[in-house]
Amino acid sequence: MRANLGLVLVLGFALVLFGQAIAECEQMPPQERDGCYLGKSVQPDQCANILDPKVRDQCFLAIAEQHARTYRDCDRLYAQYQPLCYSRLAYGVSKSSMSCEDLPLEFREYCYFYFADKNSGGKIAACEAIPPQYKQGCLEEFFKKTPLQSESDCSAFGERYRGDCAKYVGSKSNPISFSLSFIEGAIAFLTSPNVVAGASFVVILVILLFFLRVANRGMRKERQGLK
């Protein structure tokens, strides 16, 4: 009981310190605030203070890579960072890739890649040790980590994976694949927490303006009737 109480006090004290650190950013010149928020944000909501979209993305990535403590924190990130966040937390629970089976289905493929990458020190051959249905996704994640401009760059993965790498490079130069990647990025942006919150605010504002307009019309008609 005392141990639990001590933990609560420590967490509470840490939250107070983090709150003070974020408040310090408000005292800085506007051009320096984004960098301050980036360095001191430890929760997804704090990244929302950042005005520059690129810096805000870096903040969400840092939360996914370092600061998120629960899967609930991961849910508050942009969709593209959630697989990384979930996988890192699962890896922290157990170094066995079987932990991936406890995650929602949409995060399992990336989770297996994350475990393969971490446990092997970045060797693509680790994809052979995960369930077969996730192997192709694992290979593609390793390909993404390498700047591949043409099929000749696939030699970095050896003869064993040259064919898979060549197919990946070919798919990236395909106009249809490029269009699909653009659409996926657009969907991720539109479903991000900040965009959803902004859209909700706009909808509420439009509804309020509509009711105010209706109310004004009613008052005008009432005044005309009195005359």
C-alpha positions in Angstrom: 0.0 0.0 0.0 2.8 2.4 0.9 4.7 1.5 -2.3 1.6 2.3 -4.3 1.1 5.6 -2.5 4.8 6.5 -3.1 4.4 5.7 -6.8 1.3 8.0 -7.1 3.2 10.8 -5.3 6.2 10.4 -7.7 4.0 10.4 -10.8 2.0 13.4 -9.5 5.3 15.3 -8.8 6.5 14.5 -12.3 3.3 15.8 -13.9 3.7 19.1 -12.0 7.3 19.4 -13.2 6.3 18.7 -16.8 3.5 21.2 -16.5 5.9 23.9 -15.3 8.4 23.0 -18.2 5.6 23.5 -20.8 4.6 26.7 -19.2 8.1 28.0 -19.6 7.7 27.8 -23.4 4.9 30.4 -23.3 7.4 32.9 -22.0 9.7 32.5 -25.0 9.6 34.6 -28.2 7.1 33.1 -30.8 9.8 31.9 -33.1 11.4 29.8 -30.3 8.2 28.2 -28.8 7.9 25.3 -31.3 11.4 24.1 -30.5 10.7 24.4 -26.8 7.5 22.4 -27.0 9.2 19.8 -29.1 11.9 19.3 -26.4 9.6 19.3 -23.4 6.4 17.6 -24.6 5.9 14.1 -23.1 2.2 13.7 -23.8 0.3 13.8 -27.2 -1.8 16.8 -26.1 1.2 18.9 -25.5 2.3 18.5 -29.1 -0.8 20.3 -30.2 0.8 23.6 -28.9 3.2 23.4 -31.9 2.2 25.5 -34.9 4.7 24.2 -37.5 3.2 21.0 -38.9 6.6 19.4 -39.5 7.8 20.1 -36.0 4.4 18.8 -34.7 5.0 15.6 -36.6 8.5 15.3 -35.0 6.8 15.7 -31.6 4.3 13.0 -32.2 7.1 10.7 -33.4 9.1 11.4 -30.3 6.0 10.5 -28.2 5.7 7.2 -30.1 9.4 6.4 -29.9 10.1 7.5 -26.3 7.5 9.0 -24.1 4.2 7.1 -24.5 3.5 5.0 -21.4 0.2 3.4 -22.3 -1.7 2.2 -25.4 -4.1 5.0 -24.6 -1.3 7.5 -25.3 -0.7 5.8 -28.6 -4.4 6.2 -29.6 -4.0 10.0 -29.3 -1.2 10.1 -31.9 -1.5 10.5 -35.6 -2.5 7.2 -37.2 0.9 6.7 -38.9 2.7 6.7 -35.6 0.4 4.3 -33.7 1.9 1.1 -35.0 5.4 2.2 -33.8 4.0 3.3 -30.5 2.1 0.0 -29.9 5.0 -2.1 -30.9 7.5 -0.3 -28.7 5.2 -0.7 -25.7 4.7 -4.4 -26.5 8.5 -4.9 -26.8 8.9 -3.3 -23.4 6.6 -5.9 -21.9 8.4 -8.9 -23.4 11.3 -9.4 -25.8 9.3 -12.3 -27.3 7.4 -11.5 -30.5 4.5 -13.4 -29.2 3.5 -10.2 -27.5 2.4 -9.0 -30.9 -0.5 -11.3 -30.8 -2.0 -9.3 -27.9 -2.2 -6.2 -30.0 -5.1 -5.1 -32.3 -4.9 -6.9 -35.7 -4.0 -3.8 -37.6 -0.8 -3.3 -35.6 0.5 -6.9 -35.6 2.4 -6.9 -38.9 4.4 -3.8 -38.0 4.9 -5.3 -34.5 6.6 -8.4 -35.9 8.9 -6.2 -38.0 9.7 -4.1 -34.9 10.7 -7.2 -32.9 12.7 -8.7 -35.8 14.6 -5.4 -36.2 15.3 -5.0 -32.5 16.2 -8.6 -31.7 18.5 -9.0 -34.7 20.2 -5.7 -34.7 18.7 -4.7 -38.0 19.3 -7.9 -40.0 16.7 -8.6 -42.7 17.1 -12.3 -42.3 15.2 -12.0 -39.0 12.0 -11.8 -41.1 12.3 -15.5 -41.7 11.6 -16.3 -38.1 8.2 -14.6 -37.8 4.8 -16.0 -38.9 4.7 -16.5 -42.7 1.7 -14.2 -43.2 3.7 -11.2 -41.9 7.0 -12.0 -43.7 6.4 -9.9 -46.8 5.4 -6.8 -44.7 8.5 -7.3 -42.6 10.8 -7.4 -45.7 9.1 -4.2 -47.0 9.8 -2.4 -43.8 13.5 -3.2 -44.1 13.4 -2.0 -47.7 11.8 1.3 -46.5 14.7 1.9 -44.1 17.2 1.9 -47.0 17.3 4.7 -49.7 16.5 2.6 -52.7 16.7 4.5 -56.0 17.0 1.6 -58.4 17.2 -2.2 -58.5 21.0 -2.0 -58.3 20.7 -0.7 -54.8 19.1 -4.1 -53.8 22.6 -5.6 -53.7 22.7 -4.3 -50.1 20.4 -7.2 -49.1 22.3 -10.0 -50.8 21.1 -12.4 -53.5 18.5 -14.0 -51.2 16.3 -10.9 -51.1 17.3 -9.3 -54.4 14.1 -10.5 -56.1 11.8 -9.2 -53.3 13.7 -5.9 -53.2 13.4 -5.5 -57.0 9.6 -6.0 -56.8 9.4 -3.4 -54.1 11.4 -0.8 -56.1 9.2 -1.5 -59.1 6.0 -1.0 -57.1 7.2 2.4 -55.9 7.7 3.6 -59.4 4.3 2.4 -60.5 1.9 5.4 -60.9 -1.0 3.4 -59.3 1.1 2.5 -56.3 2.2 6.1 -55.9 -1.4 7.3 -56.0 -2.4 4.8 -53.4 0.4 5.9 -51.1 -0.7 9.5 -51.5 -4.3 8.5 -50.7 -3.1 6.6 -47.6 -1.2 9.7 -46.4 -4.2 11.9 -47.0 -6.4 9.6 -45.0 -3.9 9.5 -42.2 -3.8 13.3 -42.1 -7.6 13.7 -42.2 -8.1 11.2 -39.4 -5.4 12.8 -37.2 -6.7 14.1 -33.7 -6.1 17.8 -34.5 -7.9 17.7 -37.9 -10.8 15.9 -36.4 -11.0 18.3 -33.5 -10.8 21.3 -35.9 -13.5 19.9 -38.1 -15.8 19.3 -35.2 -15.3 22.9 -34.0 -16.2 24.2 -37.5 -19.3 22.0 -37.6 -20.4 23.2 -34.2 -19.8 26.8 -35.2 -21.8 26.4 -38.4 -24.7 24.9 -36.4 -24.6 27.8 -33.9 -24.6 30.4 -36.7 -27.6 28.6 -38.3 -29.6 28.7 -35.1 -28.7 32.4 -34.5 -29.8 33.2 -38.0 -33.1 31.4 -37.4 -33.6 33.1 -34.1 -32.9 36.6 -35.6 -35.5 35.9 -38.3 -38.1 34.9 -35.7 -37.4 38.1 -33.7 -37.8 40.2 -36.8 -41.2 38.6 -37.7 -42.3 39.1 -34.1 -41.4 42.8 -34.1 -43.2 43.3 -37.4 -46.3 41.6 -36.0 -46.2 44.0 -33.0 -46.2 46.9 -35.4 
